[in-house]
Amino acid sequence: MLKKSRITSATIKKYLDCFEDSFLIESAQRYDIKGKTYIETPKKYYFSDLGLRNARINFRQFEQTHSMENVIYNELRMRGYSVDVGVIQIAEKDKDGKVTRKQLEVDFVCNMGWVRYYIQSAYSLRDETKRIQEIRPFRRIDDSFKKIVITKDVVQPNYDEYGILTINIYDFLLNPDCLEK
């Protein structure tokens, strides 16, 4: 009788570490923005080369939202930023008055020296509901660092009433200074 093998979390961690050591993937730690501490798990992983990722899966799965987020991550790292995934713990009351705890995510917390940016990757902001969803975590951050939404939509760089900058992915990729404006 064949022995049934079990994949453990230690085995998965070992594989992920090997992939990182060989520069196939990079991990981003989760950072509690309000508590100003790192959360040990789970990390978020990004491919260093999307072409290798796509070739490995035989071009079967192409999710533009994930690919765009991965491209933004790689560009930020290439520009020299340390990049984490932001987490904001919130408590909200539902319609019955019951308090529920939720966790909001900021796609990227980017740091270089004294400069910090909070960035959301939003493939499309097709309507106001989607825009509100994307900026919701930003509205819970009580500091003065710049908050940016990067979208594939064709938009002129603009600031909304909350001081949140929205820019197009192509402007972001082609102009390294666009975050500073």
Secondary structure as UniProt FT lines:
FT   HELIX           9..21
FT   TURN            22..23
FT   STRAND          25..32
FT   TURN            33..36
FT   STRAND          37..47
FT   HELIX           50..56
FT   TURN            57..59
FT   HELIX           64..78
FT   TURN            79..80
FT   STRAND          82..93
FT   TURN            95..96
FT   STRAND          99..112
FT   TURN            113..114
FT   STRAND          115..122
FT   HELIX           128..139
FT   STRAND          146..151
FT   STRAND          158..159
FT   TURN            161..162
FT   STRAND          165..168
FT   HELIX           169..174
FT   TURN            176..177
FT   HELIX           178..180
//
